[in-house]
Structures are given as structure tokens and as C-alpha cells.
Amino acid sequence: MNIKNFDPKKKVFIIAEIGNNHEGNFHIAKRLINLAAKAGVDAVKFQTFKTEEFVRVEDFKKFNQLKKFELSNDQFEKLKKLSHK
């Protein structure tokens, strides 16, 4: 279903919040999309960020932990294509 064709009188549009539950693992992100599709959702939502914009590099522990949760733009493009299937 395309959001442009969404008619609120016909059906509720359900968005699955994936957020950062993939913990930086691309394969888990793909699996979460597939599970959301099986559950019948209409869309999925991820959270994206660049660690450098939130944490100083000098705060090594926090910086390295958050950095592990990042996915690349290329990976998000692939996830987008999978989501559209």
C-alpha cells in the first residue's frame, strides 16, 4: 500500500518501529523487516544518526558503543529496497 493512496476511512496505517533494535547488525535489520512484513505492517521505521554529532570522540567508551549501532547509507538503501518489496 502506498501512503499517497491511504484512505483513513478504509484501514489504519501501521508502522513498525525498528529504531536501533538491529544494534548495528545489517542481517538483524533485514530480519526485523521481514518479521514486520509477516505481521502485516504497512511500513517500518528506523532511527539514523552519526555518533560524531552526539558524542565527543574523547568520550571513548560512549563513542565506541554508539558507533557500533550505526548502519551505513548503503545499508539503509538496501533496507529501503527490501521494505518496498
ABEGO torsion letter per residue (X at the ends): XBAAABBAAABBBBBBBAEAAAGGBAAAAAAAAAAAAAAGBABBBBBBBBAAAABBAABAAAAAAAAAABBBAAAAAAAAAAAAX
